[in-house]
């Protein structure tokens, strides 16, 4: 079976997000003063072969933890859909 995963990687909430802070400041400077707490992350889309959704989830967790994120600074969440 083939699955598609949509993965969102974000800085941990306990850590400062300098990119998000810079965007927040820029937005305030151009008049969007009600915008707060901007956080900048990354979105990754991938396809993976697995026997079932549970195996796909295991593989995606491994890929995220070993390659796509820095676990000291980032967390992730994802959605899996079977490709038909």
Residue, then its C-alpha position, 0 to 999 in steps of 0.5 A: x500500500x502507498x501512503x502520503x504523509x503531510x508533516x508539520x515541523x515546528x520549534x518547541x513552544x518553550x524555545x524562542x523562535x527568532x524568525x517568528x519574532x522578526x515576522x511579528x515585528x515586521x507585521x507590527x511595523x506595517x500596521x498589523x498590531x493585533x498579530x501575535x506569537x508568530x511561529x515559523x516552521x516547515x511543511x514536508x509532504x512525502x509518499x511511503x510504501x507500507x503494509x498498513x497505516x500503522x507501519x506507515x506511521x512507524x516509518x514516518x516517526x522514524x524518518x522524522x526523528x532521524x532526519x527531518x527534525x532536531x528533537x532538541x529544538x523541534x517537534x512534529x505532527x502529521x496526517x497520513x492518507x492512503x493513496x488509491 
